[in-house]
Amino acid sequence: MANLQDLAERIDRLVLRHEELKRTSALIEQQLAAVTTERDSLRSRLAAARSRIDALLARLPAARDAVADSGEEPK
């Protein structure tokens, strides 16, 4: 009878542990979703910033050429 009682207690502990792990897993999934959303937002902002920088860089040679054509020294 003691063996059956021990087995029942072990099963109860396993069930509790399983429930705890399910809760932990759900929290980790929520955190992962939040971090993934933040990462995607940051990637989008980075792409927009790169685009703005590329546009500014594309204007620089034209500005230098205009100064060179006018005979002025760049400042």
N, C-alpha and C positions, 0 to 999 in steps of 0.2 A: 504493500500500500504506500510505503514511503517513496518508492520509485515513481509511482504514478503521481503523487503529490509534487515531487521534485520536477517531474516532466511538466506538469501543469504550471508551476511557478516559472520555469524556464520559458514556456510558451508565452505566458503573460508578459515577461520581460522583453521577449522578442517582439511581441505586438507593440508594446510601448516604444521600443527602440525604432521600429518600423514607422510608427506615426511621427516620432520626432524627426526622423530622417526625411519623411515626406514634407513636413513643415519647413525644414531647412532647405530642401531642394526647391520648394516653391518660392522661398525668399531669395534664393540665389538666382532663380529664373527671373524674378522681378528686377533684381539688381542688374542682371545681364541685359534685360530689355531697356532699362534706363540708360545704361552705359552705351549700348548700341545706338540708341536714339541720339545721345549726346555726341558720340563719334560721328554719326552721319551729319549732324548739324555742323560740327566743326569742319568736317571735310567740305561741306558746301560753302561755308564761310571762307575757307582757305582757297577754294577754287575761285570764288568771287574776288578775293584780294589779289590772287595771282593775275586774274584777268585785268584788274585795274592797273596793277603794276606793269603788266605787258603793254597796256595801252599807253601808259606814261612813258615807258622806255621807247616805244615806237615813235613818240613825238620828239624825243631828244635829238636824234640825228637831224631831223628837219630843222630844229632850232639851231643846231650847230652849223648846218649848211647855210642857213639864212644869215647868221652872223659872219661866216666866212665870205659869203657873196657880197656883203656890205662893206667888207674891208675892216670891220671893227674887230678888236681883240675880245675874245670871250672873257666874261667876268668870273 
